[in-house]
Amino acid sequence: MSEPHRSSPSPAVAVDFDPHDPAVLADQRRACDSLRDHCPVARIGPSHWFALGHADVRRVIEDHETFSNVVSTAHPAVPHGMDPPEHTAYRAALAPCFDDELVAGLEPALRRAAGRLVDIACRVGTVELTHVALRYAALAQCIYLGWPDDPAHRLIDWTRRNQRATAAADRPALEAIGRELASLVADITRERLAAGDERDDVTARLLRARVDGRRIERAALTSILRNVTMGEVGTIAASVGILVHDIAADDGLQVHVRRQLQLLPAFIDELLRRNGPLVSNRRRATRDVTLGGRPIRRGDRVTVNWIAANRDPAVFPDPDRVRLDRNPADNLLFGSGIHACPGAALSQLELRVFMEELLAATREIRLVDDAPPVNARPPAAGFASLAVRLVT
């Protein structure tokens, strides 16, 4: 999940948009739609820009030479906060952690975890879906990493605290979470090495991985796992909430999905295009450039808004309508260019499995009339609260 915009609009600079405005915080999707349609590249601070149009966002994320991913030298994120050649070396080292055979082999365990959670939720009947989604996302990451279920509650706690600290720009809290994760990584590493573990799960592959002929250092390993755990847990949980909400809110869509389960992966990608689980990412201009007719200077920050770009009517006519005939290559759900998400297939598997289990166990999913959904506030996406009734 991206960090918030910390700079307040300067009175000395004319700004187009205040991301901290209460109206924006209440409904960031609609606010950014409106801004994109008349100002696809907006100034939000003295040296900070907001790219919302699909063409401009795509240009930023695919031109890594002009728009660098190195936005923090004090706390570099591995590998997505790097540029080539460092990024290239780490992506190559991590490729075995996302290969097709490994990902496909996770399905039985993911299905058992999803099935257990869905069964409990169905017996309760009316549930706070965000809690179920976060629990599933944490268990899915433990399954992926080859960890026992025990750390799942810690991942949930860290994800919630990380989102709050990010929204508040609370650096001490973020650093404390980082230290706790580093401690867990150290414990698991010691246990694996002491036991002479011969498993071939993702943790084992990470411990064997080499960059420039050397094992990945613990600080870099912690950064990788932080991105995989808290970043992925939050995004998967938000995605589950969006999918369940949109199906529960639209009777016609729910019937359509249930009758065409073979098209579920396409429905998932289209629903998450319409209301994305990840709000934004940051870049830094390495040279003077014009973007969307605006003069970006070397060193300026450029934040790309994924949700607004994927709702751009210039590329997605009638963007609120669910259509399966759109060009999948236009969907920026998993990014594009050298920084495209390496875990796209894993995320798609996790979401498909959960939704299959939920739809198979229910006749109908309904929103609760007296408990309306509450939107998540930036930098989070999806829903902060989502009560649903599961009819079996």
Secondary structure by P-SEA (a helix, b strand, c coil): cccccccccccccccccccccccccccaaaaaaaaaaccccccccccbbbbccaaaaaaaaaacccccccccccccccccccccaaaaaaaaaacccccaaaaaaaaaaaaaaaaaaaaaaaaacccaaaaaaaaaaaaaaaaaacccccaaaaaaaaaaaaaaaaaaccaaaaaaaaaaaaaaaaaaaaaaaaaccccccaaaaaaacccccccccaaaaaaaaaaaaaaaaaaaaaaaaaaaaaaaacaaaaaaaaacccaaaaaaaaaaaaccccccbbbbbccccccccccccccbbbbbbaaaaaacccccccccccccccccccccccccccccccaaaaaaaaaaaaaaaaaaacccccccccccbbbbccccccccbbbbbbcc
